[in-house]
Amino acid sequence: MKFKQNISIINALMRITCGFTFLTWATAKMVKKPWKNQSYLMVVILSAMKIGEGILRYCPVVDVMENGQSMMKEKEHKDEFPDTY
């Protein structure tokens, strides 16, 4: 699958930093209370996702939002200038 990097370096560094911070916090909580790991496991998964987004500099949510905005602009453009024959 080909993808284009769609987040800046600063954004990527922030995602990596926050991802590692939450990953460390959640794993420490999981070690301290292993019987309550259901909610901490979700934080671990989301943190790992943010770390991956920062490393790859690609965010699927940003990509979907950009594609949706471009589709809305195309629709508005077609509504302004309808084809008349």
N, C-alpha and C positions, 0 to 999 in steps of 0.2 A: 504494500500500500504506500503510495506516494503522498507526502504531505509537505506543506510549506510552513516554515517556522512563523508563528503568528503572535508571539509575545516578545517583549524587549528583554534585554540582558538584565536590567534592574528588576523587572517583574520576575524573571526566572530566578534570580538570586534571592528575592523575597520568598518565592514559593519553596525553594530548597531550604532556606533557613527556617521558615515556619514549619515546613514538613518535618525536618529533623527534630525541631523542638517538640512538636506534638507527638512524634514517634517515640522520642525518649521518655516523655511524660507518661504516655500510655503503657509502654513496656514496663516502666518502673511500677506503675499501679498494678499491672497484671502480675508482676512478680510478688508484690506485697499481698494482694488479695486474688489468688488464682480462681477462687470460686465465683467471682463476679466479673469474669473476663468477657462476657457477652458485649457490653457497651464499649469496653476498652478495645475490643477486637475491631469494632467498626471505626474507631478513631485511628487505629493502626493502619487499616486498609485505606482510609481517606488520606492519611499522612503520606503513605507510600505512593499514592496516586499523585499527590502534589509534588513530591520529590521527582517522580518520573516526568511530570509536565515541565518542571524546571530544568531538568537535564536535557530533555529533547527540545525545549522551547516551543512546544506545541500544546495548545489547550483545545480539546474538542468542543467545549462549550463556547469559547470565543469564535471558533470556526463556524459553528451553527448559527450564532448570532450575526456574524458578518454575512453569511449566505442569506439569512432571513431578511436582513436589511437591504441587500442588493436586490432580492426578489421583490420586496415592497416598493423599491424605487422604480423597478421595471414596470410594475403594475400601475403605479401612479403615472408614469410616463405614457403608458398605453391608454389610460383613462383620459389624460389631457388631450392626446392626439389620436382619436379613434380613426380606424381605416374606413374611409367612405369611398364607395365605388360608384 
